[in-house]
Amino acid sequence: MAAKSAKKPQEPDLFGGGGGDYTAKDIEVLEGLEPVRKRPGMYIGGTDEKALHHLFAEVLDNSMDEAVAGHASRIEVELHENGRLSVSDNGRGMPVDPHPKFKGKSALEVIMTMLHSGAKFESKAYNTSGGLHGVGVSVVNALSDDLTVEVCRNRTMWRQTYSKGAPTSKLKEIGPAPNKRGTTVTFHPDPEIFGAKAAFKPARLYRMARSKAYLFGGVEIRWRCAPSLIKDDTPAEASFHFEAGLTDYLASLVGGKPTVTDEMFAGKVDRKDDGGHGSVEWAVCWGAAGFGPQNDEADGFIHSYCNTIPTSEGGTHEAGLRAALSKGLRSYADLDGNKKAGIVTPEDVMTTAGALLSVFVRNPEFQGQTKDKLATAEAQRLVENAVRPAFDHWLASHPKQANDLLDWVIDRADERMRRRKEKEVSRAAATRKLRLPGKLADCSQKDREGTEIFLVEGDSAGGSAKQARNRATQAILPLRGKILNVASATRDKIMANEEIQDIAQALGVGLGAKFDLDDLRYEKIIIMTDADVDGAHIASLLITFFYQEMKGLIDAGRLYLAQPPLYRLTAGGKTHYAMDDAARERLLKTEFKSNQKVEVGRFKGLGEMMPAQLKETTMDPRSRTLARVVIADDKQEFALDLVDRLMGKKAEARFLFIQENASFVRGELDI
């Protein structure tokens, strides 16, 4: 038999017609609620405990929207012994009549099974609401393995069941319900999404329900929980109804601790503008460090809400509150003839403030589906215009408390100015009064001990690192691409190189013979590059620079390499990070079930990592791994020869090294 000739590899067709392995069959279309189950993180921020409880928030928000619109006065929350959670209200009840656009489907089924469906887009059924994207309850349905909806409308009860986003029964008329109205949603989170051990925490649900009641005095929220599920002092039954709203809420958070003023500044304003509706409610007090709810909020706290949705990352409404309070206090100081008012900033006013803020606006804009940050520009103007006149009146009518507050805030401003001067003197001395690079994001701590600077590959990664860092102790210096190879460059080129000068100025030490470890501004210098070949090359160039120009850093054990992961593996509520291919395969075998579908994501670079991921895996001292750059005493001459051969001017030495070591692509050199 004649041997078959090897098939010649097909050359890529760059100008059309080729690419036979990429066709229409490769295009996947996700229908209905499939996108939610495929990528839950896009809709609820992940599959961890916070995301799990976000399901409750979405259902509770719908009932709160009914209450705020004036159609419900009572909401009931119950955590059952089997782990299912029920939320019911006495509102109008979801519509159950046939939907005019989707034949054969009720409006209820459309709401439960289709993204971007609801009554909150045109603002006819709701003046203000939290669920404006039309995805909330449908996402809960998609991520639950068992969900039941019961609706009481027109003295009749209706019921429909679902699993993983799909109906498991038709909408059924259960029978007469002459004394009931509203909607009840009972659901159980899908273990395939959140993990087999995932379960609601009674204490967390209790706090979430209670905080909602504070935000709208017109609603009563009743709480029940199976006693067998409670592991702490959370009550099995409770009822929340707070007519005083945020005033009661702030009093409960402060808990009777001493405050600067005897009376808190609180109020509520309803405004109508161009047929729209907006309202603002606030409560503010000032106290010494640690007077907040956790006893550790030395910088004060602001808890803000929009349409009863917690905005944990703040937003435009918080900016309006800060502006109103700072402008009002400065204006009062000017009228009182206090000349120090000019140094007061919003940070001085808010640094020890405990503040609660709740706004109701039409069509709010949030950053992301989880609504952590309000982006509506009008909200800032609404809050400032509501709070500023009320604050001016409060200050004028409470002169003793106003003067006490003004003295307190000016003391904070003086303290800030003093710390800044000390830092400037300390930094100037440490750097011999050299200028700092403009792109350096410096840390605020004045002492060197405990501080560190990250030399980060690229501006994109530098931006993520700036968001992920601890501003007090971690500085960020982004570097543009590969720096100069100092082992093969002339002295003039080294001294003229901008990146090298930026590093030297940021560290505060000289180069070569002028290096002085005592002038170093940080305890640790950490090289942070992508986990790929280019990143390794950049790290090699930087290590060469430090070895030749600042070898004292290596000898003192101050130089480190960050260890960012290359892969992110997620399944069943579990997430693991792998440094390389071998670690990925090991984690797939040891941390996940053999038949489990694992989502494997490869980070193309540091800039593609979310700041929270970068912090958790690479920057947080509590969870990161660092590799210290060291040279053993008996390897000093070997290291000198190695750097000269691999990084020096003689290309033939590098070529010889490659020939000798080409077969050991995964080998490591012990120096």
Secondary structure as GFF3:
##gff-version 3
##sequence-region A 1 671
A	DSSP	three_ten_helix	24	26	.	.	.	ID=ss1
A	DSSP	alpha_helix	34	38	.	.	.	ID=ss2
A	DSSP	alpha_helix	41	44	.	.	.	ID=ss3
A	DSSP	alpha_helix	49	68	.	.	.	ID=ss4
A	DSSP	beta_strand	74	79	.	.	.	ID=ss5
A	DSSP	beta_strand	85	89	.	.	.	ID=ss6
A	DSSP	alpha_helix	107	113	.	.	.	ID=ss7
A	DSSP	alpha_helix	136	142	.	.	.	ID=ss8
A	DSSP	beta_strand	144	153	.	.	.	ID=ss9
A	DSSP	beta_strand	156	163	.	.	.	ID=ss10
A	DSSP	beta_strand	166	167	.	.	.	ID=ss11
A	DSSP	beta_strand	172	176	.	.	.	ID=ss12
A	DSSP	beta_strand	182	189	.	.	.	ID=ss13
A	DSSP	alpha_helix	191	194	.	.	.	ID=ss14
A	DSSP	alpha_helix	202	215	.	.	.	ID=ss15
A	DSSP	beta_strand	220	225	.	.	.	ID=ss16
A	DSSP	three_ten_helix	227	229	.	.	.	ID=ss17
A	DSSP	beta_strand	237	240	.	.	.	ID=ss18
A	DSSP	alpha_helix	246	254	.	.	.	ID=ss19
A	DSSP	beta_strand	265	271	.	.	.	ID=ss20
A	DSSP	beta_strand	278	286	.	.	.	ID=ss21
A	DSSP	beta_strand	301	306	.	.	.	ID=ss22
A	DSSP	beta_strand	309	310	.	.	.	ID=ss23
A	DSSP	alpha_helix	316	335	.	.	.	ID=ss24
A	DSSP	three_ten_helix	339	343	.	.	.	ID=ss25
A	DSSP	alpha_helix	346	350	.	.	.	ID=ss26
A	DSSP	beta_strand	353	360	.	.	.	ID=ss27
A	DSSP	alpha_helix	377	397	.	.	.	ID=ss28
A	DSSP	alpha_helix	399	430	.	.	.	ID=ss29
A	DSSP	beta_strand	452	457	.	.	.	ID=ss30
A	DSSP	alpha_helix	459	468	.	.	.	ID=ss31
A	DSSP	beta_strand	474	479	.	.	.	ID=ss32
A	DSSP	three_ten_helix	486	488	.	.	.	ID=ss33
A	DSSP	alpha_helix	491	496	.	.	.	ID=ss34
A	DSSP	alpha_helix	498	507	.	.	.	ID=ss35
A	DSSP	three_ten_helix	512	514	.	.	.	ID=ss36
A	DSSP	three_ten_helix	517	519	.	.	.	ID=ss37
A	DSSP	beta_strand	524	528	.	.	.	ID=ss38
A	DSSP	alpha_helix	533	549	.	.	.	ID=ss39
A	DSSP	alpha_helix	551	555	.	.	.	ID=ss40
A	DSSP	beta_strand	559	562	.	.	.	ID=ss41
A	DSSP	beta_strand	567	571	.	.	.	ID=ss42
A	DSSP	beta_strand	574	578	.	.	.	ID=ss43
A	DSSP	alpha_helix	581	590	.	.	.	ID=ss44
A	DSSP	beta_strand	599	602	.	.	.	ID=ss45
A	DSSP	three_ten_helix	606	608	.	.	.	ID=ss46
A	DSSP	alpha_helix	611	614	.	.	.	ID=ss47
A	DSSP	pi_helix	615	619	.	.	.	ID=ss48
A	DSSP	beta_strand	626	628	.	.	.	ID=ss49
A	DSSP	three_ten_helix	633	635	.	.	.	ID=ss50
A	DSSP	alpha_helix	636	647	.	.	.	ID=ss51
A	DSSP	alpha_helix	651	661	.	.	.	ID=ss52
###
